[in-house]
Amino acid sequence: MINSIGLDLEGRERSVKIRFVATEESYAHPTYKRMLVEVDNTEYTNIFGRARWPGAPQRALVTPFFCDWRLLADHENELNQPVIGHATIHDREKKIYRFAGTVPNMTATGDIESMAMYAGQGVGLIKEILPAGQVVKRLVEEAKHVIQHQLLGSKCH
């Protein structure tokens, strides 16, 4: 019983990380938050950050930009690409190059929809931007429900 609860809650935990990006308090760019609500599909890809993280695919939203570039030639990376935007990161103004793997934060300007938008498989569960406190409240209620039905449910029947 406890193992099955752990696995069930573990699966939900993977969805929780990205869920907090899609909250009102998150420092993510509003376009990124909107895409987390609108786009249900993700894929593993290596088109972002190849020079910085070689051989390290990440799961990203299947956006129109991603669809256009998903078959990017292996020799291409962010080092030979144009600047698509700017953002303040750790109090420094940074250029954002196409395919750099930089996630758009609140300060990002430029072609936001062409920036990396990472998300896990649970992104399809995100239906709206909520306050973080409301997300926590829902998580606690879901955890209670899982515990009551999987751990205590077998004793009550």
N, C-alpha and C positions, 0 to 999 in steps of 0.2 A: 504493500500500500504506500508506504512512505516513498519508495523508489518511483512509483508511478506519479505521485504528486510532484516529486522533484523534477521528473522529466517534463511533466506538464507545465510546471512553473518555469522551468529552464527554457522551454520553447517560447513562453511569453516574455521572458527576460530579454531575449534577443530583439523582440519588437519594441521593448521599452526604451532602449537607447535612442532610437530614431524618433520615438514618440515625443521625447522631451525636446528635440530640435523643433518640432512642430507645435511649440507652445508660444503664448503671447510674450513670455519673458525671454525666450531664446534670443541669442545674438545673431542668429542666422538671418540672411537677407530675406525680405518678404517674398521675393520670387521663388527662392528655394523652398520656403515653407509652403507656398501655394502649389508648387510642383509635387511636394510630398503628399498633398491631399488629392491632386488630380491624376497622378501617374501611379498605376497599380503594379507595373512590371519592373523587374530589375534583372540585370545580367552581370555575371562576372566579366570583367574587362581588364585589359592592361594598357588601354590608350592613355590613361591619366598618370602622370608622374613617372614615366619610364626611366628617365635619367636619374631621378631621385630614388626611386624604388624599383630597380630592375627585377623582373621575375616575380613581382608581387601583385597579382591581380586583386582588384577590389570589386565589390558589388555596387553598381550604380543604377540610377533610374534610367529607364529606356525612354529618353527624351528625343525630340526631333534631331538635336545636335548629335546625340549618341548614335542614332540610326544612320545619319549621314557619314559618320566616321568609324563605325564599329570594325571595319576591315582595314584600318590604317596600316600602311606598310611597316614592317618590323623595324626598318632603319629610321623611321620618323620618331621624334620625341619633342618635348617642350623646348629644348635648347635651340631648335631651328624654326621656331614658330613666331608669328607676330604677337604683339601685346594686344590683348582683348579687353583689358580693364585695369583698374587700380583698387587697392584696399589698404586700410590701415591695419597692420598686424603687429602686435606687441609695440604699439606706439610709433611704428615706422611706416611710412608710405611705401607700398610695394607695388611693382608692376606684376600683372597677372598675364602670363603667356598662355596661349591656347595649349591645351593638354597638360597644363602644369599640375593639375591635381589640387589646386587651391579651391577650397569650398567658399562660396560667396558669403561673407558676413554682412552685417548691417551697414558697414561703410563702403562696401563694394560698389563700383560704378563700371559702366561699360556694357559689354555683351554678357549679361548675367546668365542667360539661358545656355551659353556655350561653356560655362564653367562646370567643374566637377560637382555632381550632385549624388553623393553616396547615400545608400539606403539598403536596409536588409529586406529579406523576403516578406516580412510582416508589414511593409509599407501600405499594402492594400487595406489594412485595418484602420488607417488614419483617415477619418472622414471630415475633420474640421480642426481648426486652430483653437485650442482651449487654454485657459490659464493653467499653469503647472499644478496649482493646488487641486484643481478639479481632476487632473490626470492622476495625481496621487490618490485622491479619494476613490476614483474608479478602480485603480489597481488594488487597493486594499479590499474593496468590496468583491472584486473578482477572486482574489486570493482566499477570502473567507468562503466564498461559494465553492471553490475547488476543494478546499479542506473539508468543508461540511459534506460534500457529495462523495468524495473519494475516500476520505479517511473515516468519517463518522457514518457515512451512508451504509457501509457494509454491516455495521452494528445495529442499525435501526430497521433493517428489513428482515 
